[in-house]
Amino acid sequence: MSTPDQLFEELILTKITQPGEMPWADHYHHSLQHEYIAYRAVDFAYVNAEGKLHRLYGPAYCNKTYNLVKWYKEGKLHREDGPAVTHNENLFWYFEGKLHNLTGPAVISKGGPKEYWIHGQKLPPKEFKKEIARRKRKGLM
């Protein structure tokens, strides 16, 4: 059952299901160039009134062809309760556009090492554990 907040979000966002409807397809930012091809075969994308990818109660972008799901908030990759990007068996945690996960690795890649990130700063596993212990001692977690 949907909450009132979820229903309100559905009413104010624009759901895009056709590649020609995507406002960023012709003039994309340099940082999105690697994603341009994936946008051609999109299954759906949600944008707010400013045309930024956005959705709080579900993924803002889904592409079944590439098995790619992304969560956005105001145009930045963002999710607080799980990975913001899932691609095949790869998982990426983002908070306000930066790689970030305080509960474990922020990057889990199939066949690759796990990567630990806090607010966009990559940390070795031992440093990550020390930082988490420090935050717990100070009552920050």
N, C-alpha and C positions, 0 to 999 in steps of 0.2 A: 504494500500500500504506500502510495506517495504521501509525503508530508506537504503541508502548505508551502514551505520554502521551495521544495522541489517543483511543485506545480507552478509557482510564480516564476522560477527560473526557466521552465519550459516555455512560458508565455513571452518572456522578454528576450530570449535568445533566438537567433535565426539558425535553422538547421539547413545545411547545404548538403545536397546529395548528388549534384551534377558538377563535373569539373569546370564547366564554363561559368558557373555561378561563383567561383572562388575569386574573391577580390585580389588576392595576393599572387595569383598564377602568372600574371604578366609583369608585375613589378615586385619581385621578391627581394628580401634583404640578402646581403652577402652571406650572413651566417645561415641562411636557409637554403642556399644553393644545393647542398647535398640532399635536401628533402624535396626538391622541386619535382623530380620524376615520380616520387611516391604520391604526390598530390594529384597527379593526373588520373589515378585509378582509385580515388578516395571512395569509401562507402558512405561516410558521413563526417561532417565537421560542424561544430557549433561556434558561432561568432556573436559577439555582443554588438551594441549599437555603433561602436567605433571600428568595427570590422576586425577586432582582435579575437583570436581563438580563446574561448572561455567556457568553462562549465565546472561547477563545484560538486555536483552530485552524480557525476559520471564522467567518462572520458569525453574530451572535446573533439577528438580526432580518431577515426578508426579506418584502417585499410586492411581488408581481409586478404587481398592479393599478396601483400608483403607481410602479413601477420603482424601488423604494427598497430599499437594502441597508445595514445598519448593523452595525458591530463594537463589542462592549461588553466591558469587563472590570470585574467587580464593580459593575455598574450605571452606569458612566461610559463615555462614548464613548472608544474607545481602539484604536489599531492602530499597530504599529511599522514595518511593511513596506509600507505603502500607505495609501490613503484609508480613513478609518473610516466615512465616509458617501458613498454614491454614489446620486445621484438623477437619472435621465435622463442628461444630459451634464455634470452638476455634480458636482464632487469636493471633499470636505472632509477634511483631515487633522486628527486629534485625538490627543492624548497625555494620558492620565489626566484626561479630561473637559475639556481646554482645547485650543483651536485651536493647532496647533503643527506646524511642518515645517522642519527645518534644511536640507533638500535642494532647496527651491524654494517656490513659493506654497502656502499652506495652504488657500486657497479658490480654486477655478477654477470660475467660473460661466459658463454659456453666455450670450454677449452682454454679459458684465460684465467689469470689470477684475479682474485677479488680485490677491489679497490675501496679504500676507506676515505671518505670525504666529509668535511664539516664546513658548511657555508662556503663552498667552492674551493677549499684548500685541501689538497691531497695529503694524507698522512700515512706513514708506514703503520702496519698493524700494531706494533708495540706502542707507538706514540698515540695511536687512537685509543687503545685501552687505558693508557695513562690519563689522557684527556677526559675520558668518560668517568674514570675513578675520581679525578679532581672535581668534575662537575657534581658528582654524587656527594662528595664530601662537603662541598660548599652549598648543597641544597638546591642546585640549579636544575636538577632532574628529579 
